[in-house]
Amino acid sequence: MSLSMAKTVRAVLVLTAALSVLPAKRAAAQGAEPIHLGLSTALTGPAAYTGQQDRWGAEMAIKEINGAGGVLGRPLQLDVQDNACGPAQAAQSAQRLIADRVTALMGGLCSSATLAIMPIAKRQGIPFLVPISSAGSITDQSGVGGNEWTFRTAQPEPRLAAALAKFLVKEGKVRTIAIVAEDSDYGRGGATALTDAARTVGLTITSADFTPLGTPDFTSTLTRLRSQRPDAVALYVQGADTANFMRQFASSGLKTRITGRVQFGDFPASVVSAGAVDGLTVAIPYDPRVETPANQNFVKLFTEAFKAAPMQHAFNSYEGTRVMADAITRAGSTEPGAIRVALRAARYRSALDADLTFDDHHQSYNNAVIMGVVEKQVRVLDLIKP
């Protein structure tokens, strides 16, 4: 064999070996014992669809991670328990997942559910990552607040409220706000955060109504708002309650703006196309219309996989799952204490162009998205840096 031919053969062998590495890693991961991640979310009840998005986001992240070789040469497996967004059910779901020997916990979805899981994670010594729940009390109680096992990638409500209040003042069209919130930790936390943020920038909160979860009829609330005539109504409800309120608001003839923390996927698009909510301005953690290349790729792949656009719950769960997987990889172990240490040192580049790191309260800060409805069109108005 000539020297040149020998070099060619060696080059082919090297290339063949290189091309075989990734499939070999994938095969090894698929044949190894799975690493179990536990997800507590709402699969039933009024928040069931947002819980489904939560689950889809985690499933998409795990599919991608497993397709690239898994974690520590092992596939990830998602174990899911329903918490119906209730504190008692959430506590039971966490206990079942821990009994099934999951490596880490994620989820909670509703803030009340998350707050019920946190002491269980602390007592059992298992990492708990919160990608969606936004009540400020979660941050207060985590890290140096007393719970070293809870970490949150979700935007805390006070920061979103502060971003919204600053934007409303800059826009100059709102001076008085009435709050309508669900009677839960999420709703009350949002109302408190906006009240504090409004006071800081000189806006006036005229009233705060708290409604039970699953409220079908907001007629009495809308009647009171009509008599108050605030410049804006700040809405802090979720899922089916949002759809009910927005439909009834659209047909009420009430001439005021909507603000707060509305998710556009929670109510019919016909409400927007009818012009009933022109002027709506909200601060939210995520919207699929954000035009960063990484986000648009995520939206494309998610829509192809699930035949639905991603809501914030899916996006946050997707990124939270990847943060957890990265921590296990850097820990080099599934030992809970090692994962906790790795989470403290996490640095993850979000598709919203912010680096996610944890502070002393185990809270990370992503960009806030300011959304609005202008001439019957939903638009991204601003992306607020941390």
Secondary structure, 3 states (H helix, E strand, C coil): CCHHHHHHHHHHHHHHHHHHHHHHHHHHHHHCCCEEEEEEECCCCCCHHHHHHHHHHHHHHHHHHHHCCCECCECEEEEEEECCCCHHHHHHHHHHHHHCCCCEEEECCCHHHHHHHHHHHHHHCCCEEECCCCCHHHHHHEHHHCECCEEECCCCHHHHHHHHHHHHHHHCCCCEEEEEEECCHHHHHHHHHHHHHHHHHCCEEEEEEEECCCCCCCHHHHHHHHHHCCCEEEEECCHHHHHHHHHHHHHHCCCCEEEECCCHHHCCHHHHHCCCCCCCEEEECCCCCCCCHHHHHHHHHHHHHHCCCCCHHHHHHHHHHHHHHHHHHHHCCCCHHHHHHHHHCCCEECCCCCEECCCCCCECCCCEEEEEEECCEEEEEEEECC
